[in-house]
Amino acid sequence: MSEALHSQTPLRALFKIKLNGEPVTIATVGQAYRFLNCVSPVEWMEFRSLHSDARVALEAAAGNAMLNIQATAALRVLFARAKLL
């Protein structure tokens, strides 16, 4: 987990999200992992399965940069379903 928090592995896409009116840019595995963990778990409850899949994919990508494509895809699905994109 701590490896994912500090990972500088770039994602395959740059996500620009507005959270509480503030723009948030997500470009690396570490930024995405922090974003998924800083938002209250209650807010992800509706998307629990997608949230879990994204976290697992990010943890894997932190250990193996070749898995950043899967992590990016998992984030894209989660953010699209949560209407953040």
N, C-alpha and C positions, 0 to 999 in steps of 0.2 A: 504494500500500500504506500509506504513512504517513498518508494521508488517512483510510483506513478505521480505522486504529488509534486515531485521535483523534476520530472522528466521534461526535457527540452525537445523531444521528438516532435517534428512538425506533423500536423495533420494534412490530409490531402486537400482540404478546403478551409477557407477562412470564414468563420461564423461571426456574423454581426447581429447581436441580439439586444433588445431593449428590456431591461429588468427594472421595474419600478421607475420608469421614465429615464433611466440612465443607460447609455450605450455600453455594451460589454462586447469586447472582441476576443474570440477564442481561436488561437492559431496553433497551440501545442497541446500535447497529451496532458501535461501538468495543468495548464489553464483549464482545460475541459474537466479534468478530474476534480479540481478545486471548485469549479462552478457546480458540478453535480452534487458535491458534498456541502457547499455553503448554503444552498437553498434548502429550506426546511423539508424534512422527509415527508411531512404531511402534504406538502404541495406536489410531491411526486407520487402520492398514493395511487392516483388514477392510472398512472403509467408505470406502476411498480415493476412489471416484467421488462419493459423497454429500458427503464432506468438501470435495472440490474444487468441487463445484457450490455448496455453501454459501459457501465463500470468495469465489468469483466473484460470487455474488449480493450478498454483503456489500460487496464493493468497488464494485459498481455502485450500491448503495443509498447508500454514502458520497458518491458524486458526484451522485446524483439521489434525493432523499428519496421521490419517488413510487414508487421500486422497493423500498421497505421491505416491502411485502406479499409480493413474491417472495422476499426474503431471509428473512422470517419463516417462510414455507412451507418453504424449503430447510432451515432450522435445525430446524423441527419434524420433518421427515422424518428427518434425520440423528440427532437426539436420540432419536426413537422407535425407530429401527432399532438404535441403540447401547444401548437400554434405559436411557437416562438420565432419561426422563420417567416 
